[in-house]
Amino acid sequence: MVVTVASVVEALRIGVGFLWTAAWAILVGLTVTSLVQVYVSKERMAGLLGEGDVTGLVRATAFGAASSGCSFGAVAIGKGLFKKGAHAVNFMAFMFASTNLVVELGLMILILLGWEFLLAELLGGLVLIVVMAGIVHLTLPENRFEEVRRTLNERDSEAGITEDPTCGMEGKDEYTVTTDDGETLKFCSEGCMETYLQQTASGGGWREDLRSWGGWYKVANQFRKEWSMIYKDIVAGFLISGFVIVFVPQWVWNALFLQGDGVLVTAENAVMGVAIAVISFVGSMGNVPFAVALWSGGVSFAGIIAFVYADLVTVPVLNIYRKYYGWAVMLYLLGVFFVTMAFAGFLMELLFDALGIVPNLAGGLTATEQTYFKLDYTFYLNLIAFAFVGFLAYVYRRGLGAPGEYRDPVCGMRTDDDGPSATHDGETYYFCADTCRRAFEDSPESFADTSPRIHGDQSGHEHHH
């Protein structure tokens, strides 16, 4: 195809149009993820994932689905869980669930591909985890991963690498907190460091938190962190999808993916779906709009489902496995994930075909025929979603309930002396909101056991109580 200005504009129109269509779903999903990340305790996660039985597998899947949807974040957190004793099966299940069973991904699939794909993603994802667990138990000697775990811990210890206690990713020297008992904690970012300080100092529950500015500052801080991890993949995925639809001719898809009916055709399409994902370099949620482009090119249901599963085997992610665990384990993870992802896609098409619910692309408008920007439900949902994100940005940028010279004794937020205050035993305490002040006044003895002033360096390298 000849590249013209008109074709480039059309590719951009489709890519941005896809992004506009799914924007509210992405923002809603990130909000839910942020709430879960802030208010669901993960302190005992690694211990709960130490057994390779059904209970451990279910917990790993649930923890992963409640985590964020970034491929690189999932791999880093999975490494931290594995180092602390999580069973090999469970840390694999966690990684898959945190990239394929999260809320924001499900909403994107529903909006861009339809309910059939969402059902296949969820059902097939569970099938994949069960099959993967069976393969690992049958093929992997227990002592092999124990040896890898010891080597990983020794290497990281020698290099001074520590995990962020908030998210499990690698901590950095510039984000350090020293506790009162002399322990040094490192965090991956300022956001995680502040989240840790807030959580350890907090004395209220989530209901009380969300009735104060400090609680919403926590959510805004986490939302910013979640978005910063995935926005590049999302934007790249949507833009690439538009260019793929406009510039990749149909014969390319016909050459890669066999056409017609039959079990062998379905199997080839599923295998090719994973293979395309490996070399696509598009991970996280960015592979959903890419999947739309493949679907528009006539790739089968099995190929699309397998492709969406496969963001844990892209070349950049495989390179991280190699750095963490070595070539042998990287190849083992690639083999297990590749087989299970292709098998799950293959099985979903057979099942959905038997039920008669494989979607028919021929009945709908093509990407070039669709009108994306119009006054419909998408416009109004986006308006609401953007307004809410604007509220979170306002809370974060204004620092409402955020770090200050004083610590709110009720919710743990840092605050300044221009907010609500109360005096007890000659000491003045400052609060992020009247809700916290009233809670303090109702039971001051419950909260007045530490000094209200934060001592030390305000950059975050202080002792905390």
Summary of the structure (lengths in Angstrom):
residues: 465
radius of gyration: 24.3
end to end distance: 65.0
largest distance: 82.2
contacts: 1613
relative contact order: 0.13
helix: 66%
strand: 6%
